[in-house]
Amino acid sequence: MPSVLTLDLGNTSLKGVLWEGGRVLQRFRWMRKGRALVGGGELALERGVRVLGLASRGLSLEHGISGCPPGEWVGREIPPPLRVEYEDPGEMGWDRRVAAYALHRLEGEGLVLDAGTCLTLTHVDREGNCRGFGIAPGLGALAGGLRGAAPDLARDLPPNWDGYPSRTGCTRENLQAGLWAAFVGAARELLAMGRERLERAGLSPGALFLTGSDGELLAPPLGEGRVEPLLIHRGLLLLGGEL
């Protein structure tokens, strides 16, 4: 019987994974439209399913999933992991902390490049010290910003990103190529900046993990990194003592 449902309430979507004994049974993604959730399919939960969740900003439990029991949330029932090297540690989002915690448990030390609504780079060392190196617009946010700044031009953009264009013979492909260059360029620059700062501090950068909805897209152009799209969800299982 399914035993755990992990929930990641992000800026623009809610992602869920249904687990049994550390094995993925189902994955869901609901897009947030105001207070409503759309897409993702139906979720039928058995009695006794444990819910573990986190929210990137704030800790609202109004996730809107019909029939979903109350859960245990990072920052409330579940203590936040790691020691954050910020003047105000509360500024770092729970999603970044939980991903870094999962990497810490799996690898010991390393960098997490999370490509979701935002593109973030976070580092954790072997002593469990966590530090953030940058927040940039993600691929969807770049497209949305272009639609706001140049609506007449951006009307040629597709509603959803469908990969790097194979040709460049029209405005649509030109726009996609430019967004792709900005996205990959930001990822490369964040990595270079973070590694330089770690070197100056005498710290090892460790392994690179790529996560988030668009993390897998970055692996080919970067030529490195371990793709772990469920890194946050594995972190929730670890925090909940389920792994």
C-alpha positions as CSV (number, residue, x, y, z in Angstrom):
1,M,0.0,0.0,0.0
2,P,1.3,3.5,-0.8
3,S,3.0,4.9,2.3
4,V,4.2,8.5,1.6
5,L,3.1,11.4,-0.5
6,T,5.7,14.2,-0.8
7,L,4.6,17.7,-1.9
8,D,6.7,20.5,-3.2
9,L,4.6,23.7,-3.3
10,G,6.6,26.0,-5.5
11,N,6.1,29.5,-7.0
12,T,4.1,28.4,-10.0
13,S,3.2,24.7,-9.4
14,L,2.7,22.0,-6.9
15,K,4.6,18.8,-7.6
16,G,3.8,15.5,-5.8
17,V,5.3,12.1,-5.7
18,L,3.6,9.0,-4.3
19,W,6.1,6.5,-2.8
20,E,6.1,3.0,-1.4
21,G,9.2,1.9,0.4
22,G,11.3,4.5,-1.4
23,R,10.0,3.4,-4.8
24,V,8.1,5.9,-7.0
25,L,4.6,4.9,-7.7
26,Q,3.2,8.0,-9.3
27,R,4.3,11.6,-10.1
28,F,2.0,14.6,-10.4
29,R,2.2,18.3,-11.3
30,W,-0.5,20.8,-10.8
31,M,-0.1,24.4,-12.1
32,R,-1.2,27.2,-9.8
33,K,-3.8,29.5,-11.3
34,G,-4.5,32.0,-8.5
35,R,-5.8,29.9,-5.6
36,A,-6.8,27.0,-7.9
37,L,-4.7,24.0,-9.1
38,V,-5.1,22.7,-12.7
39,G,-3.8,19.6,-14.4
40,G,-1.9,16.8,-12.8
41,G,-4.6,14.2,-12.9
42,E,-6.6,12.7,-10.1
43,L,-5.0,11.5,-6.9
44,A,-6.7,8.7,-5.0
45,L,-5.0,8.2,-1.6
46,E,-5.3,5.1,0.6
47,R,-6.0,5.5,4.3
48,G,-2.9,6.0,6.4
49,V,-0.8,7.7,3.8
50,R,1.8,10.0,5.4
51,V,2.1,13.5,3.8
52,L,5.5,15.3,3.9
53,G,5.7,18.7,2.3
54,L,7.4,22.0,1.9
55,A,6.5,25.5,0.6
56,S,9.1,27.7,-1.1
57,R,7.8,31.0,0.3
58,G,5.4,30.9,3.3
59,L,3.9,27.7,4.7
60,S,0.3,27.7,3.5
61,L,-1.3,24.3,3.9
62,E,-4.0,25.2,1.4
63,H,-2.6,23.0,-1.3
64,G,-6.1,22.3,-2.7
65,I,-5.7,18.6,-3.3
66,S,-9.1,17.0,-2.7
67,G,-9.0,14.2,-0.1
68,C,-5.4,14.9,0.9
69,P,-5.0,14.6,4.7
70,P,-3.0,17.3,6.6
71,G,0.7,16.9,6.3
72,E,3.9,17.5,8.1
73,W,5.7,20.6,6.7
74,V,9.3,21.6,6.7
75,G,9.7,24.6,9.0
76,R,6.7,23.5,11.2
77,E,6.6,19.9,12.2
78,I,9.9,19.1,10.5
79,P,12.9,21.1,11.7
80,P,14.7,22.9,8.8
81,P,17.9,21.1,7.9
82,L,21.5,22.4,7.7
83,R,23.1,25.6,9.0
84,V,22.6,28.5,6.6
85,E,25.4,31.0,6.2
86,Y,23.2,34.0,5.8
87,E,23.0,37.0,8.1
88,D,19.3,36.1,8.3
89,P,19.1,32.3,7.7
90,G,15.3,32.6,7.4
91,E,15.8,34.3,4.0
92,M,16.8,31.0,2.3
93,G,13.8,29.1,1.0
94,W,13.0,25.6,2.3
95,D,13.2,24.1,-1.2
96,R,16.9,25.1,-1.4
97,R,17.6,23.8,2.1
98,V,15.9,20.4,1.5
99,A,17.6,19.9,-1.9
100,A,21.0,20.7,-0.3
101,Y,20.2,18.4,2.6
102,A,19.4,15.5,0.2
103,L,22.8,16.1,-1.6
104,H,24.5,16.2,1.8
105,R,23.1,12.9,2.8
106,L,23.7,11.3,-0.7
107,E,27.2,12.8,-1.5
108,G,28.5,14.6,1.5
109,E,29.2,17.9,-0.2
110,G,28.3,19.6,-3.5
111,L,26.4,22.1,-5.5
112,V,22.7,22.1,-6.4
113,L,21.7,23.9,-9.6
114,D,17.9,24.0,-9.4
115,A,16.1,25.0,-12.6
116,G,12.5,25.8,-11.8
117,T,10.7,29.1,-11.9
118,C,14.0,30.5,-10.7
119,L,17.5,29.2,-11.4
120,T,19.3,28.9,-8.1
121,L,22.8,27.7,-7.1
122,T,23.3,26.3,-3.6
123,H,26.3,24.7,-1.9
124,V,26.6,22.4,1.1
125,D,29.9,21.2,2.7
126,R,30.6,18.1,4.6
127,E,30.0,19.9,8.0
128,G,26.5,20.7,6.9
129,N,27.0,24.4,6.2
130,C,24.7,25.6,3.4
131,R,25.3,28.8,1.3
132,G,23.5,30.3,-1.6
133,F,25.3,31.8,-4.6
134,G,22.7,33.2,-6.9
135,I,19.1,33.4,-8.0
136,A,18.3,34.1,-11.7
137,P,15.1,33.8,-13.8
138,G,14.3,30.3,-15.0
139,L,13.5,29.4,-18.6
140,G,9.7,30.1,-18.2
141,A,10.4,33.3,-16.3
142,L,12.7,34.5,-19.1
143,A,9.9,33.9,-21.6
144,G,7.3,35.5,-19.4
145,G,9.6,38.6,-18.9
146,L,10.0,38.9,-22.7
147,R,6.2,38.7,-23.2
148,G,5.8,41.6,-20.7
149,A,8.6,43.8,-22.1
150,A,8.0,43.2,-25.8
151,P,4.5,41.7,-26.3
152,D,4.3,42.4,-30.0
153,L,7.6,40.5,-30.6
154,A,6.9,37.8,-28.1
155,R,3.5,36.9,-29.5
156,D,5.4,34.5,-31.7
157,L,6.7,32.5,-28.7
158,P,5.1,29.1,-28.2
159,P,3.0,28.8,-25.0
160,N,5.5,26.1,-23.6
161,W,9.2,25.6,-24.1
162,D,9.7,22.7,-26.5
163,G,13.5,22.5,-26.7
164,Y,16.2,24.3,-28.6
165,P,15.1,25.0,-32.1
166,S,16.5,22.9,-34.9
167,R,16.5,25.8,-37.4
168,T,16.6,29.5,-37.1
169,G,14.6,30.6,-40.1
170,C,11.8,32.6,-38.4
171,T,11.2,34.9,-35.4
172,R,9.9,32.1,-33.2
173,E,13.1,30.1,-33.6
174,N,15.2,33.2,-33.1
175,L,13.4,34.0,-29.9
176,Q,13.7,30.5,-28.6
177,A,17.5,30.5,-29.4
178,G,17.9,33.8,-27.5
179,L,16.0,32.5,-24.5
180,W,18.0,29.3,-24.5
181,A,21.3,31.2,-24.7
182,A,20.2,33.4,-21.7
183,F,19.2,30.4,-19.7
184,V,22.3,28.3,-20.3
185,G,24.6,31.4,-20.0
186,A,23.1,32.2,-16.6
187,A,23.7,28.6,-15.4
188,R,27.3,28.6,-16.6
189,E,28.0,32.0,-15.0
190,L,26.4,31.0,-11.7
191,L,28.6,27.8,-11.6
192,A,31.7,29.8,-12.4
193,M,31.0,32.4,-9.8
194,G,30.1,29.9,-7.1
195,R,33.2,27.8,-7.7
196,E,35.4,30.9,-7.7
197,R,34.0,32.0,-4.3
198,L,34.5,28.5,-2.9
199,E,38.1,28.3,-4.1
200,R,38.8,31.7,-2.5
201,A,37.3,30.4,0.8
202,G,39.4,27.1,0.5
203,L,36.2,25.0,0.2
204,S,35.7,22.1,-2.2
205,P,32.7,22.5,-4.6
206,G,32.0,18.8,-4.6
207,A,29.6,17.1,-6.9
208,L,27.1,18.9,-9.1
209,F,23.4,17.9,-9.0
210,L,20.9,19.3,-11.5
211,T,17.3,19.4,-10.4
212,G,14.0,21.2,-11.0
213,S,11.5,21.0,-13.8
214,D,14.2,22.1,-16.4
215,G,17.3,20.7,-14.7
216,E,17.6,17.9,-17.2
217,L,17.8,20.4,-20.1
218,L,21.0,21.8,-18.7
219,A,23.0,18.5,-18.6
220,P,23.9,18.4,-22.3
221,P,25.1,22.1,-22.7
222,L,26.9,22.1,-19.4
223,G,28.5,18.7,-20.1
224,E,28.4,17.8,-16.4
225,G,26.2,17.2,-13.5
226,R,24.0,14.4,-12.1
227,V,20.4,14.8,-13.0
228,E,18.1,14.2,-10.0
229,P,14.7,15.7,-10.8
230,L,13.3,14.3,-7.5
231,L,16.1,15.6,-5.2
232,I,13.7,17.7,-3.1
233,H,11.3,14.8,-2.7
234,R,14.1,12.5,-1.7
235,G,15.2,15.1,0.8
236,L,11.6,15.1,2.3
237,L,11.8,11.3,2.6
238,L,15.1,11.6,4.4
239,L,13.9,14.3,6.7
240,G,10.8,12.2,7.5
241,G,12.9,9.2,8.3
242,E,11.5,7.2,5.4
243,L,14.9,6.5,3.7
